[in-house]
Amino acid sequence: MNDQFDFISASDKPALLAFSTPEWLEEVKSALQQLGYKVHTAATHSDFLVRFSQVRYQVVVIEERFAANTLEENLTLQALQRMPVAQRRHSTIILIGESFQTFTPMQAFQQSVHAVINSSELFLINQLIEKSATDNQMFMHSFNEVQSRLYTTPVAR
């Protein structure tokens, strides 16, 4: 089915991919599908921004050179880095590339993402995505719990 018209239900786990390397795209897409995610792929920077603004993706995986020759030219990553945290808090954002050391917190922090993964470790991508998503859920648990209570607590007058 063309994911252009792939509807997301409340029980779905949506994921968004932004890759220029077809082999990496297929490997990550397959891993996410095995983990039960409904996967959408962005073909361009503007396609990514439109999709990201329309769906609350649980997992977003970006190649460091998506639609770019270098990490510094990656407009999609730049847009995410400039985006207010409230707009991207719902997603676990993972950056994949040759210039990263897998799960290095300082590199992830420098890129404003939750995790970085070296492309040489794509053979472990199922476990790496699952760990990234679980770590982010645990980190955000208290915040989400308080936010949920604030929205459901009636205002006293």
N, C-alpha and C positions, 0 to 999 in steps of 0.2 A: 504494500500500500504506500502510496506517495505520502511522505510525512508532512507535506504541505497542508494536507487535509486530515491529518491524524489528530483526532480529538483527545483531550486529556480529561479523564474522570477523576473524581475525588479519591478513588482508591489507587490510582496510578502513581508510579514513582518516575517523574520525568527527568531526563538527562539531556544535556545539550553538548554537542561536540563541535569543535572548530579546528580542523586539521587541513594541512596542505599535502601531507605525505599519505597517499592512499593505503599503504600497507599498515601504517600506524592507526589510521582511522578504522580500518576493518578489525584490527586486533582489539582496540578499545571498545568499539561498538559491540563486538561479539561478547566481550567480557561483561559489559553493562547489561546486555540482554540476558546473559546467564544469571546475573544477580537480580533479575526481575525488573529492570528499568525499561521504560518506554523511551527510546532514543530518537532524538532529532539531530540533524546535522545542519550546520550553517555553511553556506558556500562562499559567502563574502563577509566583509566587516559589517556592512549595513544589514545584511540578512541576520547576522548574529544579534545586532542591537534590537532589531524588530522582534525577533523571537524571544530574546531575554526580557524585553519589556512586556510581553504578552503572557508569559507563562512563568510560574514560580518553580523553576527548575531546582531539583534537590541536588543534583551533581552537574557541574560544568567542567569539561576537560578541554584545555586549549593547548595546541602545539605552540612552542615558542616562536616559530617562524610562520604562523598562520597568515596567509596572504601578505607575506613580507619576506625580505631577504635576511634580516637580522632581528634579534629580539627587540632592539630599540625601535624598529620600524613597525612593530606589531600594533596596529591601531586598535584592535579589539582589546588587547591587554591594557593599553593606555586608557581606553574608555572605562574599563572596569576599575582601574586604579583611581581614576578621578571621580568615580561614582560614589555618592554618599553611602556609608555603611548600611543604612536602613534599606537601601534599594537592593543590596546584594547579600544581606545577612542570611536569607533563607537558603542560599546555595553553598555547597562545598565546592570551592574552586580549586582545580588541580592544574598545574602547568607542567607539561612534558617537553623535554628537550635534551640535547646532547651536552649542554653546558651546566647541567645541574647535578648535584649529588643527592640521591634519593633521601627524602625526609630530613633535609637540613633546614631546621627552623629559621635560621638567619636568612637563607636564600628565599624561603617562602615569604618571610616578613618583608624583605627588600622588594619583592614583586607584588606585594599586597594580595597574596593567595594563601590558601590553607595548607597546601602541600606542593612540593616540587618532586618530580620523578625523572630520573635519568632514563632516556630511551633504551639504553642497553638492558634495562630491567623490565621491559614490556612482557616478558614471559611470565612475570609475577603480577600482571596488571589486575587480575581479579582480587587478589589479596590486598594489593596496595590501594585500590579504590575503596574496598570495604573498610580497611583500616582508617583511611582519610575521612570517610563519611561518618564512621562511628566516633572517631576522635572529635570531630566537629560537633556532632550531636551531643556528646558528653560535655564539651566545653560550653555549648549554648543552652544546655538543659535548664539551669537555674534562671537564666535570663528569660527564656521562653515560658517557664512556669510562672514567674512574677508577671510577665506581660499578659498572660492568659488570665490570671486572677484580676488584674486591673481592668481588663475588658469585660469581665463577667460580674464584677462586684458593683451592686447598685450604689448610686451616689446618695449619701445621707443629706437631708435638708433640715 
